[in-house]
Amino acid sequence: MTQHVPQEVRLFEALQARSRDGAPGDVADLSDIEQLDRLGAATFEALAQRFGWKRQDSGWLRERVPRWTPGWVEHRHFEQWMALFEAAFGYRMATDLWRWKYRHNPLPGMGAWRNGELVAFYGGMTREVLRFGGAPEPVMQIGDVMTRPDERAVITRTGPFQLAASTYMERNGGHDLPALLGYGFPTDKALKVAQRLGLYEQIDQMMELAWEPDDTPESWFTQLVPVNASHRAAVDGLWSSMKAQFAASLIGQRHWAYLTERYGTHPVNHYELLLVRNRITRKAAGVVAIRDRDEGGVEVLDLVGDPQDWPHLVRAIRRWTARKGRQRAFMWVTKSHAPLLDPTQPRVAPMELMVPANIWTPAATVDELQGRWWLTGGDTDFR
């Protein structure tokens, strides 16, 4: 969307200004504003309706003065965003974390505004994925979905959450739009709300896999070493082997550039990005991204390499867990793809985190996407 940002902002600002003094029953000419909408007449009509306007042969009729109107949240709205986040979740996000999450997005997301105050937000962070073995395509990782507590009761098709979410999808997610699709991790309760509003349908569910620590002699055949610049070719080779095995899936990029940025530049969390190799031959079997959560155990955020070598990766992780004195290692994966790790004999438990697909705009269908995502904890914005 980057090249369209000024035009997108001008479009919303122009509609807001034209609507500010309009009263129900007024008729106006919005043709000059409509020319700003790169998405065409139908999408502009849907947007204008959110400001209370209805197209007629004689112009645009102001039918109502909406309680909330949509508008892009820009980086200059940082303090308003933070105030909403604190009201919704009870704490203030670290400034550096906010900047890091939205560093690739000049427009972090869509807001619902009431009298100049941000009361709901639906955000997205850009990510490249491979769809069924094809070329990289942009998608949006949905995050920081929130509504001010005193507005949450209005869960309707005209409420602030639905307004922010649907406007964001119409302008950003689907065929011929900046992002092919979006993905996220709503709770079961949140998913049901979105289903009632006609926004999402479920296509998968997250599962937790867990392993006991292991420091038996057998585990000594593999070792973990910190990834450094000399491993770049090896890491990209491991990713090439992995993506070839996921040609029937959707999978986010996991090459050197992504891994080192995702796990090496995070401003708050500390991760270990480690190369797994044979202790004797030094042949690389894979890359793992892990986070030591102290008494919570060792969390595995990512595995990169040919799935047939994953037992070696898990064995090395279990040894690392034992050496740290932790009680378990665990990993989040999509239910559809969890069987890939059956050879490692994990304990498996369902989670109340769902994976949805957008049904609000023309996009990849639920049938196309059902059970096709490989997602892990590393694909979230909150792990």
C-alpha positions in Angstrom: 0.0 0.0 0.0 3.0 2.3 0.5 2.7 4.1 -2.9 -1.0 4.9 -2.2 -0.7 6.2 1.3 -1.1 9.9 0.7 -4.0 9.3 -1.6 -5.7 6.9 0.9 -5.2 9.5 3.7 -6.6 12.3 1.5 -9.6 10.3 0.6 -10.6 9.7 4.2 -9.8 13.2 5.3 -11.9 14.7 2.4 -14.9 12.5 3.3 -14.6 13.5 6.9 -14.4 17.2 6.1 -17.3 17.1 3.6 -19.4 15.2 6.2 -18.6 17.3 9.2 -21.3 19.9 8.7 -23.7 17.8 6.7 -27.2 17.1 8.2 -29.6 14.3 7.4 -31.5 15.3 4.2 -28.6 17.3 2.7 -27.6 16.5 -0.9 -24.0 16.9 -1.9 -21.7 16.3 -4.9 -19.0 13.8 -3.9 -17.6 13.2 -7.4 -14.4 15.1 -6.7 -13.7 12.9 -3.6 -14.7 9.7 -5.5 -12.0 10.4 -8.0 -9.5 9.9 -5.2 -10.6 6.3 -4.6 -8.2 4.0 -6.5 -10.5 1.1 -5.8 -13.5 2.2 -7.9 -17.1 3.2 -7.6 -18.5 0.2 -5.6 -15.8 0.4 -2.9 -16.2 4.2 -2.7 -19.9 3.8 -2.3 -19.4 1.4 0.6 -17.0 3.8 2.2 -19.3 6.8 1.8 -22.1 4.9 3.4 -20.0 4.7 6.5 -20.0 8.4 6.7 -23.8 8.5 6.2 -24.1 9.1 2.5 -26.2 7.2 -0.1 -25.7 7.5 -3.8 -28.7 8.9 -5.7 -29.2 10.0 -9.3 -29.2 13.6 -8.2 -26.1 13.3 -6.1 -25.4 12.0 -2.6 -28.0 12.1 0.1 -26.9 12.4 3.7 -29.1 9.8 5.4 -27.7 9.9 8.9 -24.9 11.2 11.1 -23.0 8.1 12.2 -21.9 7.7 15.8 -18.5 6.5 14.5 -16.6 7.0 11.3 -13.6 5.1 9.9 -10.2 6.6 9.4 -6.6 5.4 8.9 -4.4 5.3 12.0 -1.1 6.9 11.0 2.2 7.0 13.0 1.3 10.5 14.1 -1.6 9.1 16.0 0.8 7.2 18.3 -0.4 8.8 21.6 -4.1 8.2 20.7 -3.3 4.6 19.8 -1.5 4.2 23.1 -4.3 5.6 25.1 -6.8 3.2 23.5 -4.4 0.2 24.1 -4.0 1.1 27.7 -7.8 1.5 28.2 -8.4 -1.9 26.4 -5.7 -4.0 28.0 -4.8 -2.2 31.2 -1.1 -1.5 30.5 1.0 0.6 28.1 2.9 -1.1 25.3 6.6 -0.3 25.1 7.1 2.5 22.5 10.0 0.6 20.9 7.8 -2.4 20.5 5.1 -0.4 18.7 7.6 1.1 16.4 9.1 -2.3 15.6 5.8 -4.0 14.9 4.6 -1.4 12.5 8.0 -0.5 11.0 7.0 -1.6 7.5 3.6 -0.1 7.5 3.1 3.6 7.0 -0.6 3.0 7.9 -0.6 0.7 10.9 -4.4 0.0 10.6 -7.9 1.3 10.5 -9.6 3.1 13.4 -13.1 3.8 14.4 -13.3 7.5 15.5 -15.9 9.3 17.6 -15.7 13.1 17.9 -12.0 12.9 17.1 -11.2 10.2 19.6 -9.9 6.7 18.6 -12.3 4.1 20.1 -11.4 1.0 18.1 -8.5 -0.3 16.0 -7.9 -3.1 13.6 -4.2 -3.4 12.7 -2.0 -5.2 10.2 1.7 -6.0 9.8 3.1 -6.9 6.4 4.4 -10.5 5.9 5.4 -12.4 2.8 4.1 -15.9 2.3 4.3 -18.6 -0.3 0.9 -19.9 -1.4 0.9 -23.5 -2.6 4.5 -23.3 -3.8 4.1 -20.1 -5.7 6.0 -16.8 -5.7 6.1 -14.7 -2.5 2.9 -12.7 -2.0 2.1 -10.0 0.7 -0.4 -10.8 3.4 -1.3 -8.9 6.6 -0.7 -10.3 10.0 -3.7 -9.0 11.9 -2.9 -7.7 15.4 -3.8 -5.3 18.2 -7.5 -5.6 17.5 -9.2 -3.6 20.3 -12.2 -1.5 21.3 -12.5 1.0 24.1 -14.2 -0.8 27.1 -17.2 1.5 27.2 -17.9 0.9 23.5 -17.5 -2.9 23.5 -21.2 -3.6 24.2 -21.9 -2.3 20.7 -21.1 -5.6 18.9 -23.3 -5.0 15.8 -22.9 -4.7 12.1 -22.6 -0.9 12.6 -20.5 -1.0 15.8 -16.9 0.3 16.1 -15.2 -3.0 15.8 -17.1 -4.1 12.7 -16.6 -0.6 11.2 -12.8 -0.7 11.7 -12.4 -4.4 10.6 -14.7 -4.3 7.5 -13.3 -1.0 6.2 -9.7 -2.3 6.6 -10.6 -5.5 4.7 -12.3 -3.7 1.9 -9.3 -1.5 1.3 -6.5 -3.8 2.0 -7.3 -7.6 1.9 -8.4 -9.7 -1.0 -8.0 -10.1 -4.8 -6.4 -7.1 -6.5 -5.8 -5.4 -3.1 -2.4 -4.7 -1.4 -2.6 -7.9 0.7 -3.7 -11.2 -0.7 -5.3 -12.1 2.7 -4.9 -11.7 6.4 -4.2 -14.1 9.2 -4.4 -13.9 13.0 -5.0 -15.8 16.2 -8.3 -14.8 17.7 -9.6 -16.6 20.7 -12.6 -18.8 20.3 -14.8 -16.1 21.8 -13.5 -13.4 19.5 -13.8 -15.6 16.5 -17.5 -16.2 17.3 -18.1 -12.5 17.4 -16.4 -12.0 14.0 -18.5 -14.9 12.6 -21.7 -13.3 13.8 -20.7 -10.1 12.0 -19.9 -11.9 8.8 -16.2 -11.1 8.9 -14.4 -14.5 9.4 -14.8 -18.2 9.2 -12.5 -20.7 11.0 -10.0 -22.6 8.9 -7.7 -24.0 11.5 -6.8 -24.1 15.2 -3.6 -23.8 17.2 -2.2 -26.8 19.1 0.5 -26.9 21.8 3.1 -29.6 21.4 5.3 -30.3 24.4 8.4 -32.5 25.1 10.2 -33.6 28.2 13.9 -32.5 28.7 16.4 -35.1 27.5 20.1 -35.3 28.3 20.7 -39.0 27.5 23.8 -40.0 25.5 21.7 -40.3 22.4 20.9 -36.6 22.5 24.6 -35.7 22.3 24.9 -36.5 18.6 23.4 -33.1 17.7 24.5 -29.7 18.9 23.1 -26.2 18.9 25.3 -23.3 17.9 24.4 -19.6 17.7 23.6 -18.5 14.1 26.0 -16.0 12.7 26.8 -14.3 9.4 28.9 -17.2 8.2 25.8 -19.5 8.3 23.8 -17.4 5.9 24.1 -19.8 2.9 23.4 -22.8 5.1 20.2 -21.1 6.6 18.9 -20.2 3.1 19.6 -23.7 1.9 17.6 -25.2 4.8 14.7 -22.9 4.0 14.8 -24.0 0.3 14.6 -27.6 1.5 11.7 -26.8 3.8 9.6 -24.8 1.4 9.8 -27.5 -1.2 8.0 -29.8 1.3 5.3 -27.2 1.8 4.2 -26.8 -1.8 0.6 -27.7 -0.8 0.5 -25.2 2.1 0.6 -21.5 2.9 3.8 -20.7 4.7 5.5 -17.5 5.7 9.0 -16.8 4.4 11.7 -18.2 6.7 14.9 -17.2 4.9 18.0 -15.7 6.5 16.8 -12.1 6.1 13.4 -12.8 7.8 14.8 -15.0 10.6 17.6 -12.5 11.6 15.2 -9.6 11.6 12.4 -11.3 13.4 14.5 -12.9 16.1 17.6 -10.6 16.1 16.0 -7.1 16.2 13.1 -7.5 18.6 13.3 -4.6 21.1 11.8 -6.4 24.1 12.1 -10.2 23.8 15.3 -12.2 23.7 15.4 -15.2 21.4 18.1 -17.8 20.6 18.5 -18.4 16.9 20.5 -21.6 16.7 21.9 -23.9 14.0 21.4 -27.6 14.7 24.2 -29.7 13.3 25.8 -33.1 13.7 28.4 -32.9 16.3 30.9 -35.0 14.3 30.2 -34.2 10.6 29.1 -30.6 11.2 26.3 -31.1 8.7 23.4 -28.7 9.4 20.0 -30.3 10.0 18.0 -27.1 10.7 17.6 -23.9 12.4 15.5 -23.3 15.6 14.3 -20.1 17.2 13.7 -20.6 20.9 12.9 -18.4 23.9 13.7 -19.3 27.5 10.6 -18.6 29.6 12.2 -19.6 32.9 9.8 -21.6 34.9 7.4 -21.6 31.9 9.8 -23.8 29.9 11.6 -23.4 26.6 9.3 -22.1 23.8 10.1 -23.2 20.3 9.1 -20.3 18.0 10.3 -21.8 14.7 11.8 -24.8 13.0 13.5 -24.4 9.6 14.7 -27.4 7.6 13.4 -30.5 5.9 10.6 -32.0 8.1 12.4 -35.4 7.9 15.2 -33.9 10.0 12.9 -32.4 12.6 13.4 -35.2 15.1 17.0 -34.2 15.2 16.0 -30.6 15.9 13.6 -31.6 18.6 16.2 -33.9 20.2 18.7 -31.0 20.3 16.1 -28.7 21.8 15.2 -31.2 24.5 18.9 -31.5 25.4 19.2 -27.6 25.5 16.1 -27.6 27.8 17.7 -30.1 30.2 20.9 -28.1 30.3 18.9 -25.0 31.2 17.2 -26.9 34.0 13.7 -26.3 32.5 10.9 -28.7 32.9 9.6 -28.8 29.3 10.0 -27.5 25.8 6.8 -26.6 23.9 5.7 -25.2 20.5 2.5 -23.8 19.0 1.5 -25.2 15.5 -1.6 -25.4 13.5 -3.7 -28.5 14.1 -3.6 -29.4 10.4 0.2 -29.6 10.3 0.9 -30.9 13.8 1.1 -34.5 12.5 4.4 -33.5 10.9 5.9 -33.7 14.3 4.3 -37.0 15.3 7.7 -38.8 15.0 9.0 -36.7 17.9 6.2 -38.1 20.2 5.0 -34.8 21.7 2.2 -34.3 24.2 -0.5 -32.6 22.2 -3.1 -30.2 23.6 -5.7 -28.0 21.8 -5.6 -24.3 22.4 -8.4 -21.8 22.3 -6.6 -19.9 19.5 -8.2 -20.1 16.2 -7.0 -19.3 12.6 -9.6 -17.5 10.6 -10.1 -16.5 6.9 -11.7 -13.3 5.7 -15.1 -13.8 4.1 -16.0 -10.1 4.0 -14.2 -9.3 0.7 -13.6 -11.5 -2.4 -10.4 -13.3 -1.6 -9.1 -16.9 -1.3 -12.0 -19.0 -0.2 -12.5 -20.9 3.0 -12.4 -24.1 1.1 -9.1 -23.2 -0.6 -7.5 -22.3 2.8 -9.0 -24.9 5.1 -6.2 -26.7 6.9 -3.5 -25.3 4.6 -1.6 -22.9 6.9 1.7 -23.8 8.6 1.8 -21.3 11.5 3.8 -21.4 14.7 4.3 -19.1 17.6 6.8 -17.2 15.6 4.1 -16.1 13.2 2.3 -14.2 16.0 3.1 -10.6 16.9 2.8 -11.3 20.7 5.3 -14.2 21.3 
